[in-house]
Structures are given as structure tokens and as C-alpha cells.
Amino acid sequence: AAGGTKIRIQNLAFDKHLDLFSTMKIFFGKQQCHIIEVNTNEIICINQACKNDFEQLELSIQVNNNIWQLEQTYFQCKSNPMVFDWYPKKSIL
């Protein structure tokens, strides 16, 4: 399936001296979220894990062989999300 939802995960507070990012994986439910950008405080990934409208997918982070399940941290799926803001505010026409 084409497309997906770009998800920004912030306030992770990783130590910038640790080389975690080369082995890091993000999961929503059991589906991996494709990481497109990462720094010490933020990860941006593209999620295609939703199968049902309003499904709640639990967030987990894997580094090497360690998995951290973030309690009560979910991504809520919606078939027609509403966009309230965007950047950059330029026309592409």
C-alpha cells in the first residue's frame, strides 16, 4: 500500500554520545514504522500499520535486542484525518 502517516515522536532525551540510532526500530503494534529522520530528541517515521479505523496501536522502541514498551502510549488510527496546520505554507502550483 502506498502512502502512510508521518509520525513525530519527541522528548526521548537519548544521550547524543550513544550510537543507538543505527540499530533503532520503532513499532506501532507489531508493524515497524519506517524511520526517515532521527536526532537526540526526536524520531520521525512513516507508519502503515493501521488496518481498522480507530484502532489503537501501542508504541514500542527496539534498540539492538532490547525492546521498550511505552505504557499507555498509543497511536490512534483514523481513516480521514483532519489537517489543521502544515509547513511550508507555499503553493506547489
MOPAC internal coordinates of N, CA, C and O (Angstrom, degrees):
PM7 1SCF
backbone

  N    0.0000 0     0.00 0     0.00 0    0    0    0
  C    1.4539 1     0.00 0     0.00 0    1    0    0
  C    1.5127 1   109.73 1     0.00 0    2    1    0
  O    1.2310 1   121.18 1   -41.93 1    3    2    1
  N    1.3046 1   115.36 1   138.07 1    3    2    1
  C    1.4580 1   120.51 1   179.13 1    5    3    2
  C    1.5145 1   109.36 1   -84.96 1    6    5    3
  O    1.2310 1   121.16 1   -13.96 1    7    6    5
  N    1.3147 1   115.40 1   166.04 1    7    6    5
  C    1.4503 1   120.41 1   177.13 1    9    7    6
  C    1.5042 1   112.46 1    85.25 1   10    9    7
  O    1.2310 1   121.25 1    26.50 1   11   10    9
  N    1.2913 1   115.21 1  -153.50 1   11   10    9
  C    1.4527 1   120.99 1  -176.77 1   13   11   10
  C    1.5125 1   108.82 1   137.66 1   14   13   11
  O    1.2310 1   120.81 1    -2.95 1   15   14   13
  N    1.2955 1   116.06 1   177.05 1   15   14   13
  C    1.4557 1   122.35 1  -179.81 1   17   15   14
  C    1.5157 1   109.15 1  -115.88 1   18   17   15
  O    1.2310 1   120.88 1   -54.47 1   19   18   17
  N    1.3426 1   115.92 1   125.53 1   19   18   17
  C    1.4619 1   120.34 1   176.33 1   21   19   18
  C    1.5205 1   107.95 1   -78.54 1   22   21   19
  O    1.2310 1   120.87 1   -54.77 1   23   22   21
  N    1.3209 1   115.93 1   125.23 1   23   22   21
  C    1.4611 1   121.77 1  -176.81 1   25   23   22
  C    1.5190 1   109.37 1  -120.98 1   26   25   23
  O    1.2310 1   120.81 1   -49.44 1   27   26   25
  N    1.3271 1   116.05 1   130.56 1   27   26   25
  C    1.4678 1   122.31 1   177.48 1   29   27   26
  C    1.5209 1   108.38 1  -107.23 1   30   29   27
  O    1.2310 1   120.90 1   -58.12 1   31   30   29
  N    1.3365 1   115.88 1   121.88 1   31   30   29
  C    1.4644 1   122.27 1   178.24 1   33   31   30
  C    1.5202 1   106.50 1  -109.16 1   34   33   31
  O    1.2310 1   120.18 1   -62.91 1   35   34   33
  N    1.3401 1   117.26 1   117.09 1   35   34   33
  C    1.4605 1   121.54 1  -173.20 1   37   35   34
  C    1.5186 1   111.66 1  -115.95 1   38   37   35
  O    1.2310 1   121.73 1    -8.06 1   39   38   37
  N    1.3410 1   114.28 1   171.94 1   39   38   37
  C    1.4664 1   124.17 1   175.46 1   41   39   38
  C    1.5242 1   112.76 1    61.45 1   42   41   39
  O    1.2310 1   120.57 1  -138.66 1   43   42   41
  N    1.3123 1   116.52 1    41.34 1   43   42   41
  C    1.4599 1   120.61 1   179.54 1   45   43   42
  C    1.5169 1   112.40 1   -83.75 1   46   45   43
  O    1.2310 1   119.96 1   153.51 1   47   46   45
  N    1.3289 1   117.69 1   -26.49 1   47   46   45
  C    1.4677 1   123.35 1   175.08 1   49   47   46
  C    1.5232 1   113.02 1    54.83 1   50   49   47
  O    1.2310 1   120.40 1  -134.03 1   51   50   49
  N    1.3251 1   116.83 1    45.97 1   51   50   49
  C    1.4595 1   120.50 1   174.21 1   53   51   50
  C    1.5159 1   110.12 1   -75.11 1   54   53   51
  O    1.2310 1   120.40 1   -32.08 1   55   54   53
  N    1.3077 1   116.84 1   147.92 1   55   54   53
  C    1.4589 1   122.73 1   175.83 1   57   55   54
  C    1.5254 1   108.19 1   -69.66 1   58   57   55
  O    1.2310 1   120.25 1   -58.91 1   59   58   57
  N    1.3388 1   117.12 1   121.09 1   59   58   57
  C    1.4652 1   120.32 1  -175.95 1   61   59   58
  C    1.5222 1   112.73 1   -66.81 1   62   61   59
  O    1.2310 1   119.64 1   164.65 1   63   62   61
  N    1.3229 1   118.29 1   -15.35 1   63   62   61
  C    1.4604 1   121.36 1   179.95 1   65   63   62
  C    1.5269 1   112.47 1   -85.53 1   66   65   63
  O    1.2310 1   120.19 1   168.34 1   67   66   65
  N    1.3214 1   117.23 1   -11.66 1   67   66   65
  C    1.4590 1   120.54 1   178.83 1   69   67   66
  C    1.5258 1   109.63 1   -87.99 1   70   69   67
  O    1.2310 1   120.41 1   -39.61 1   71   70   69
  N    1.3138 1   116.82 1   140.39 1   71   70   69
  C    1.4563 1   120.85 1   178.23 1   73   71   70
  C    1.5276 1   109.31 1   -93.00 1   74   73   71
  O    1.2310 1   120.98 1  -109.65 1   75   74   73
  N    1.3232 1   115.72 1    70.35 1   75   74   73
  C    1.4556 1   120.73 1  -178.48 1   77   75   74
  C    1.5190 1   112.48 1   -89.13 1   78   77   75
  O    1.2310 1   120.94 1   151.86 1   79   78   77
  N    1.3064 1   115.81 1   -28.14 1   79   78   77
  C    1.4498 1   120.28 1  -166.29 1   81   79   78
  C    1.5215 1   113.76 1   -70.67 1   82   81   79
  O    1.2310 1   119.68 1   152.24 1   83   82   81
  N    1.3264 1   118.21 1   -27.76 1   83   82   81
  C    1.4621 1   120.00 1  -178.83 1   85   83   82
  C    1.5284 1   112.28 1   -70.08 1   86   85   83
  O    1.2310 1   119.80 1   156.55 1   87   86   85
  N    1.3203 1   117.98 1   -23.45 1   87   86   85
  C    1.4669 1   120.88 1  -179.00 1   89   87   86
  C    1.5308 1   112.43 1  -112.49 1   90   89   87
  O    1.2310 1   119.91 1  -176.33 1   91   90   89
  N    1.3318 1   117.78 1     3.67 1   91   90   89
  C    1.4597 1   121.70 1  -175.15 1   93   91   90
  C    1.5221 1   111.88 1   -76.70 1   94   93   91
  O    1.2310 1   121.36 1   -38.98 1   95   94   93
  N    1.3364 1   114.99 1   141.02 1   95   94   93
  C    1.4583 1   122.51 1   173.33 1   97   95   94
  C    1.5193 1   108.02 1  -134.25 1   98   97   95
  O    1.2310 1   120.61 1   -36.76 1   99   98   97
  N    1.3221 1   116.45 1   143.24 1   99   98   97
  C    1.4603 1   123.11 1   178.04 1  101   99   98
  C    1.5275 1   107.53 1  -112.92 1  102  101   99
  O    1.2310 1   120.81 1   -43.32 1  103  102  101
  N    1.3332 1   116.05 1   136.68 1  103  102  101
  C    1.4620 1   120.75 1   178.71 1  105  103  102
  C    1.5220 1   109.73 1  -127.92 1  106  105  103
  O    1.2310 1   120.91 1   -39.99 1  107  106  105
  N    1.3306 1   115.87 1   140.01 1  107  106  105
  C    1.4605 1   123.32 1   167.70 1  109  107  106
  C    1.5182 1   105.17 1  -116.46 1  110  109  107
  O    1.2310 1   121.07 1   -68.25 1  111  110  109
  N    1.3195 1   115.56 1   111.75 1  111  110  109
  C    1.4516 1   119.18 1  -168.58 1  113  111  110
  C    1.5211 1   107.65 1    67.35 1  114  113  111
  O    1.2310 1   120.40 1    49.31 1  115  114  113
  N    1.3158 1   116.85 1  -130.69 1  115  114  113
  C    1.4649 1   120.58 1   179.15 1  117  115  114
  C    1.5219 1   112.19 1  -101.51 1  118  117  115
  O    1.2310 1   120.23 1  -179.05 1  119  118  117
  N    1.3385 1   117.17 1     0.95 1  119  118  117
  C    1.4569 1   121.38 1  -177.51 1  121  119  118
  C    1.5256 1   110.66 1   -97.11 1  122  121  119
  O    1.2310 1   121.04 1   -44.96 1  123  122  121
  N    1.3272 1   115.61 1   135.04 1  123  122  121
  C    1.4618 1   120.75 1   179.82 1  125  123  122
  C    1.5247 1   110.20 1   -76.72 1  126  125  123
  O    1.2310 1   120.86 1   -40.19 1  127  126  125
  N    1.3262 1   115.97 1   139.81 1  127  126  125
  C    1.4608 1   123.86 1   175.69 1  129  127  126
  C    1.5294 1   106.92 1   -96.89 1  130  129  127
  O    1.2310 1   119.71 1   -57.36 1  131  130  129
  N    1.3267 1   118.15 1   122.64 1  131  130  129
  C    1.4665 1   122.77 1  -175.03 1  133  131  130
  C    1.5358 1   110.24 1   -71.61 1  134  133  131
  O    1.2310 1   119.97 1   -66.82 1  135  134  133
  N    1.3296 1   117.65 1   113.18 1  135  134  133
  C    1.4688 1   122.62 1  -178.11 1  137  135  134
  C    1.5220 1   109.60 1   -73.90 1  138  137  135
  O    1.2310 1   120.78 1   -52.94 1  139  138  137
  N    1.3435 1   116.11 1   127.06 1  139  138  137
  C    1.4631 1   120.69 1   178.26 1  141  139  138
  C    1.5245 1   112.49 1  -113.29 1  142  141  139
  O    1.2310 1   120.17 1   160.74 1  143  142  141
  N    1.3350 1   117.28 1   -19.26 1  143  142  141
  C    1.4658 1   120.84 1   179.22 1  145  143  142
  C    1.5207 1   108.64 1  -154.59 1  146  145  143
  O    1.2310 1   120.89 1   -36.53 1  147  146  145
  N    1.3402 1   115.91 1   143.47 1  147  146  145
  C    1.4617 1   119.21 1  -178.77 1  149  147  146
  C    1.5201 1   109.29 1  -152.43 1  150  149  147
  O    1.2310 1   120.60 1   -38.49 1  151  150  149
  N    1.3306 1   116.46 1   141.51 1  151  150  149
  C    1.4613 1   122.45 1   169.93 1  153  151  150
  C    1.5248 1   107.42 1  -146.91 1  154  153  151
  O    1.2310 1   119.86 1     8.41 1  155  154  153
  N    1.3216 1   117.87 1  -171.59 1  155  154  153
  C    1.4686 1   120.39 1  -173.00 1  157  155  154
  C    1.5263 1   113.88 1   -67.37 1  158  157  155
  O    1.2310 1   119.32 1   162.40 1  159  158  157
  N    1.3314 1   118.91 1   -17.60 1  159  158  157
  C    1.4555 1   120.25 1  -175.98 1  161  159  158
  C    1.5275 1   113.73 1  -121.89 1  162  161  159
  O    1.2310 1   120.05 1   177.02 1  163  162  161
  N    1.3379 1   117.51 1    -2.98 1  163  162  161
  C    1.4553 1   118.37 1  -171.18 1  165  163  162
  C    1.5313 1   110.95 1  -155.26 1  166  165  163
  O    1.2310 1   121.28 1   -36.28 1  167  166  165
  N    1.3179 1   115.15 1   143.72 1  167  166  165
  C    1.4585 1   122.38 1   172.97 1  169  167  166
  C    1.5199 1   106.88 1  -127.47 1  170  169  167
  O    1.2310 1   120.67 1   -45.20 1  171  170  169
  N    1.3206 1   116.33 1   134.80 1  171  170  169
  C    1.4595 1   121.17 1   174.23 1  173  171  170
  C    1.5230 1   107.24 1  -117.88 1  174  173  171
  O    1.2310 1   121.22 1   -51.55 1  175  174  173
  N    1.3309 1   115.27 1   128.45 1  175  174  173
  C    1.4622 1   119.44 1   179.95 1  177  175  174
  C    1.5255 1   109.84 1  -139.14 1  178  177  175
  O    1.2310 1   121.18 1   -16.50 1  179  178  177
  N    1.3382 1   115.35 1   163.50 1  179  178  177
  C    1.4607 1   122.44 1   177.31 1  181  179  178
  C    1.5271 1   107.78 1  -107.05 1  182  181  179
  O    1.2310 1   120.74 1   -58.09 1  183  182  181
  N    1.3271 1   116.19 1   121.91 1  183  182  181
  C    1.4591 1   122.59 1  -176.88 1  185  183  182
  C    1.5266 1   110.34 1  -104.04 1  186  185  183
  O    1.2310 1   120.77 1   -46.40 1  187  186  185
  N    1.3227 1   116.14 1   133.60 1  187  186  185
  C    1.4649 1   121.30 1   174.16 1  189  187  186
  C    1.5188 1   110.24 1  -128.72 1  190  189  187
  O    1.2310 1   120.60 1  -152.88 1  191  190  189
  N    1.3145 1   116.46 1    27.12 1  191  190  189
  C    1.4640 1   121.04 1  -170.59 1  193  191  190
  C    1.5253 1   114.65 1   -85.20 1  194  193  191
  O    1.2310 1   119.09 1   166.46 1  195  194  193
  N    1.3195 1   119.34 1   -13.54 1  195  194  193
  C    1.4643 1   120.60 1  -174.51 1  197  195  194
  C    1.5215 1   111.74 1   -70.85 1  198  197  195
  O    1.2310 1   121.23 1   -48.44 1  199  198  197
  N    1.3003 1   115.25 1   131.56 1  199  198  197
  C    1.4573 1   121.19 1   176.41 1  201  199  198
  C    1.5296 1   110.87 1  -115.87 1  202  201  199
  O    1.2310 1   120.11 1   151.59 1  203  202  201
  N    1.3251 1   117.40 1   -28.41 1  203  202  201
  C    1.4597 1   122.33 1  -177.98 1  205  203  202
  C    1.5213 1   109.75 1  -129.62 1  206  205  203
  O    1.2310 1   121.04 1   -36.05 1  207  206  205
  N    1.3372 1   115.62 1   143.95 1  207  206  205
  C    1.4580 1   120.49 1   176.88 1  209  207  206
  C    1.5284 1   109.48 1   -62.47 1  210  209  207
  O    1.2310 1   120.43 1   -43.07 1  211  210  209
  N    1.3055 1   116.79 1   136.93 1  211  210  209
  C    1.4639 1   125.88 1   178.74 1  213  211  210
  C    1.5267 1   113.68 1    69.33 1  214  213  211
  O    1.2310 1   120.37 1  -166.18 1  215  214  213
  N    1.3277 1   116.89 1    13.82 1  215  214  213
  C    1.4638 1   120.73 1   174.16 1  217  215  214
  C    1.5280 1   108.77 1   -66.13 1  218  217  215
  O    1.2310 1   119.97 1   -40.27 1  219  218  217
  N    1.3218 1   117.66 1   139.73 1  219  218  217
  C    1.4606 1   122.08 1   175.88 1  221  219  218
  C    1.5182 1   108.70 1  -105.39 1  222  221  219
  O    1.2310 1   120.91 1   -58.48 1  223  222  221
  N    1.3359 1   115.87 1   121.52 1  223  222  221
  C    1.4576 1   121.26 1  -178.99 1  225  223  222
  C    1.5188 1   109.34 1  -108.61 1  226  225  223
  O    1.2310 1   120.49 1   -54.44 1  227  226  225
  N    1.3216 1   116.67 1   125.56 1  227  226  225
  C    1.4605 1   121.67 1  -178.51 1  229  227  226
  C    1.5291 1   110.47 1   -75.70 1  230  229  227
  O    1.2310 1   120.62 1   -41.64 1  231  230  229
  N    1.3226 1   116.41 1   138.36 1  231  230  229
  C    1.4604 1   123.26 1  -179.05 1  233  231  230
  C    1.5197 1   110.63 1   -86.87 1  234  233  231
  O    1.2310 1   120.66 1   -47.40 1  235  234  233
  N    1.3286 1   116.34 1   132.60 1  235  234  233
  C    1.4630 1   121.19 1   171.49 1  237  235  234
  C    1.5226 1   108.98 1  -139.74 1  238  237  235
  O    1.2310 1   121.05 1   -29.12 1  239  238  237
  N    1.3285 1   115.60 1   150.88 1  239  238  237
  C    1.4620 1   122.98 1  -179.08 1  241  239  238
  C    1.5188 1   107.85 1  -121.84 1  242  241  239
  O    1.2310 1   121.00 1   -48.81 1  243  242  241
  N    1.3233 1   115.69 1   131.19 1  243  242  241
  C    1.4615 1   121.04 1   177.95 1  245  243  242
  C    1.5212 1   108.94 1  -115.92 1  246  245  243
  O    1.2310 1   120.75 1   -51.38 1  247  246  245
  N    1.3348 1   116.17 1   128.62 1  247  246  245
  C    1.4604 1   122.82 1   173.63 1  249  247  246
  C    1.5180 1   106.17 1  -128.26 1  250  249  247
  O    1.2310 1   120.94 1   -57.29 1  251  250  249
  N    1.3368 1   115.80 1   122.71 1  251  250  249
  C    1.4622 1   121.46 1  -171.69 1  253  251  250
  C    1.5252 1   107.83 1    55.34 1  254  253  251
  O    1.2310 1   119.30 1    57.67 1  255  254  253
  N    1.3078 1   118.95 1  -122.33 1  255  254  253
  C    1.4670 1   121.06 1   179.59 1  257  255  254
  C    1.5229 1   112.82 1  -104.46 1  258  257  255
  O    1.2310 1   120.01 1  -171.15 1  259  258  257
  N    1.3274 1   117.58 1     8.85 1  259  258  257
  C    1.4672 1   121.80 1  -179.71 1  261  259  258
  C    1.5229 1   109.83 1   -97.16 1  262  261  259
  O    1.2310 1   120.59 1   -46.04 1  263  262  261
  N    1.3307 1   116.48 1   133.96 1  263  262  261
  C    1.4631 1   121.53 1   178.97 1  265  263  262
  C    1.5233 1   108.95 1  -119.54 1  266  265  263
  O    1.2310 1   121.11 1   -51.03 1  267  266  265
  N    1.3357 1   115.49 1   128.97 1  267  266  265
  C    1.4641 1   121.71 1   175.66 1  269  267  266
  C    1.5156 1   107.68 1  -109.71 1  270  269  267
  O    1.2310 1   120.84 1   -61.19 1  271  270  269
  N    1.3218 1   115.99 1   118.81 1  271  270  269
  C    1.4555 1   122.07 1   176.19 1  273  271  270
  C    1.5201 1   106.43 1   -94.19 1  274  273  271
  O    1.2310 1   120.25 1   -63.41 1  275  274  273
  N    1.3144 1   117.12 1   116.59 1  275  274  273
  C    1.4544 1   120.38 1  -178.66 1  277  275  274
  C    1.5191 1   108.52 1   -82.43 1  278  277  275
  O    1.2310 1   121.08 1   -67.47 1  279  278  277
  N    1.3304 1   115.54 1   112.53 1  279  278  277
  C    1.4549 1   120.85 1  -175.89 1  281  279  278
  C    1.5178 1   111.09 1   -64.80 1  282  281  279
  O    1.2310 1   121.39 1   -44.05 1  283  282  281
  N    1.3081 1   114.96 1   135.95 1  283  282  281
  C    1.4545 1   123.72 1   177.08 1  285  283  282
  C    1.5208 1   112.01 1    54.28 1  286  285  283
  O    1.2310 1   120.63 1  -144.20 1  287  286  285
  N    1.3321 1   116.40 1    35.80 1  287  286  285
  C    1.4620 1   122.00 1   174.71 1  289  287  286
  C    1.5190 1   106.61 1  -120.01 1  290  289  287
  O    1.2310 1   120.97 1   -69.40 1  291  290  289
  N    1.3360 1   115.75 1   110.60 1  291  290  289
  C    1.4550 1   121.38 1  -172.90 1  293  291  290
  C    1.5214 1   111.14 1  -127.68 1  294  293  291
  O    1.2310 1   121.69 1   -24.83 1  295  294  293
  N    1.3133 1   114.37 1   155.17 1  295  294  293
  C    1.4579 1   121.74 1   167.05 1  297  295  294
  C    1.5185 1   106.01 1  -107.81 1  298  297  295
  O    1.2310 1   120.55 1   -56.28 1  299  298  297
  N    1.3348 1   116.56 1   123.72 1  299  298  297
  C    1.4658 1   121.12 1  -179.09 1  301  299  298
  C    1.5228 1   108.93 1   -95.10 1  302  301  299
  O    1.2310 1   120.90 1   -58.42 1  303  302  301
  N    1.3214 1   115.89 1   121.58 1  303  302  301
  C    1.4646 1   121.98 1  -179.51 1  305  303  302
  C    1.5250 1   110.15 1   -80.02 1  306  305  303
  O    1.2310 1   120.96 1   -41.12 1  307  306  305
  N    1.3380 1   115.77 1   138.88 1  307  306  305
  C    1.4606 1   121.82 1   174.18 1  309  307  306
  C    1.5176 1   107.59 1  -142.31 1  310  309  307
  O    1.2310 1   120.44 1   -44.24 1  311  310  309
  N    1.3283 1   116.77 1   135.76 1  311  310  309
  C    1.4575 1   120.32 1  -175.08 1  313  311  310
  C    1.5247 1   112.94 1   -72.13 1  314  313  311
  O    1.2310 1   119.41 1   147.67 1  315  314  313
  N    1.3005 1   118.74 1   -32.33 1  315  314  313
  C    1.4583 1   122.17 1  -179.50 1  317  315  314
  C    1.5234 1   109.97 1  -128.39 1  318  317  315
  O    1.2310 1   120.29 1  -102.65 1  319  318  317
  N    1.3324 1   117.05 1    77.35 1  319  318  317
  C    1.4673 1   118.78 1  -178.38 1  321  319  318
  C    1.5210 1   111.21 1   -65.25 1  322  321  319
  O    1.2310 1   120.66 1   -31.07 1  323  322  321
  N    1.3265 1   116.34 1   148.93 1  323  322  321
  C    1.4585 1   122.22 1   177.24 1  325  323  322
  C    1.5198 1   108.20 1   -97.95 1  326  325  323
  O    1.2310 1   120.71 1   -48.43 1  327  326  325
  N    1.3291 1   116.26 1   131.57 1  327  326  325
  C    1.4575 1   122.15 1   179.54 1  329  327  326
  C    1.5228 1   107.87 1  -100.54 1  330  329  327
  O    1.2310 1   120.54 1   -58.46 1  331  330  329
  N    1.3303 1   116.57 1   121.54 1  331  330  329
  C    1.4537 1   121.27 1  -179.16 1  333  331  330
  C    1.5190 1   112.42 1  -103.07 1  334  333  331
  O    1.2310 1   119.95 1   159.82 1  335  334  333
  N    1.3221 1   117.70 1   -20.18 1  335  334  333
  C    1.4572 1   120.93 1  -178.96 1  337  335  334
  C    1.5180 1   108.32 1  -153.65 1  338  337  335
  O    1.2310 1   120.11 1   -23.83 1  339  338  337
  N    1.3180 1   117.39 1   156.17 1  339  338  337
  C    1.4570 1   122.11 1   178.92 1  341  339  338
  C    1.5163 1   109.57 1  -154.51 1  342  341  339
  O    1.2310 1   121.27 1   -15.31 1  343  342  341
  N    1.3230 1   115.18 1   164.69 1  343  342  341
  C    1.4553 1   121.49 1   179.97 1  345  343  342
  C    1.5157 1   108.11 1  -148.48 1  346  345  343
  O    1.2310 1   118.43 1   -41.67 1  347  346  345
  N    1.2969 1   120.60 1   138.33 1  347  346  345
  C    1.4672 1   128.46 1    -5.34 1  349  347  346
  C    1.5227 1   110.98 1   -77.98 1  350  349  347
  O    1.2310 1   120.72 1   -24.03 1  351  350  349
  N    1.2949 1   116.22 1   155.97 1  351  350  349
  C    1.4576 1   121.84 1  -178.44 1  353  351  350
  C    1.5318 1   109.28 1   -91.53 1  354  353  351
  O    1.2310 1   121.11 1  -114.81 1  355  354  353
  N    1.3310 1   115.47 1    65.19 1  355  354  353
  C    1.4633 1   121.92 1   179.68 1  357  355  354
  C    1.5180 1   108.59 1  -126.38 1  358  357  355
  O    1.2310 1   121.23 1   -28.55 1  359  358  357
  N    1.2999 1   115.26 1   151.45 1  359  358  357
  C    1.4555 1   120.35 1   174.37 1  361  359  358
  C    1.5184 1   109.31 1   -81.70 1  362  361  359
  O    1.2310 1   120.21 1   -36.94 1  363  362  361
  N    1.3158 1   117.21 1   143.06 1  363  362  361
  C    1.4590 1   119.83 1   177.03 1  365  363  362
  C    1.5250 1   111.19 1   -98.52 1  366  365  363
  O    1.2310 1   119.89 1  -177.31 1  367  366  365
  N    1.3176 1   117.81 1     2.69 1  367  366  365
  C    1.4645 1   121.42 1   179.01 1  369  367  366
  C    1.5045 1   111.47 1   -87.01 1  370  369  367
  O    1.2310 1   120.10 1   180.00 1  371  370  369

